């Protein structure tokens, strides 16, 4: 009887582990930026609640040779912007949480939040 109770307890614990959903870590808030579209008009882009620790290439400019600029970090995480697409260049700049911003001269193509 004790063996069966112990076995059922173990099986129940394992089943419970598989039923609890994984919680993704995300920066709460918005990260906004500017970019030029194909008509050379300034547009505003936004990342809403971006994932922490994941390199995000700016989607509107990913397929062409332009950069985003004037970032504003209204998330609760630090944002680090990079001049290249893969968040790996030596050219980067950190933006503090809750209002950190850069000027029109701060060019970037990717961002990571932490």
Residue, then its C-alpha position, 0 to 999 in steps of 0.5 A: x500500500x505504501x509503495x502504491x501511494x509513493x508511486x502515485x505521489x511521484x507520478x502526480x508531482x511529475x505530471x504537475x511539472x509538465x502542466x505548469x506553463x513556462x513564463x517568458x520574461x519580457x520587458x514591459x512597455x514600449x520601445x519606439x524608434x524612427x526610420x525612413x521608408x522607401x519614399x524617404x519619409x520618416x516613420x515611427x516603429x514600436x516594439x511592445x513588451x519585447x522579450x528579454x535577452x533576445x536580439x531583435x532586428x528592427x523589422x521595418x529596415x531588416x531587408x534594406x540598407x538604412x538604419x533606425x534612429x532616435x530610440x526611446x526606451x519606455x520599457x522596464x528593462x535596459x535596452x542596448x542598441x547595436x549598429x549591426x543586425x546581429x547585436x554583436x558589433x562593437x558599436x552599441x549604446x545603452x538606454x536606461x529603462x523608463x524613458x532612456x532616449x537617443x538622438x537622431x544621430x544614434x543609428x542602430x539596426x538591432x536591440x536587446x533588452x535585459 
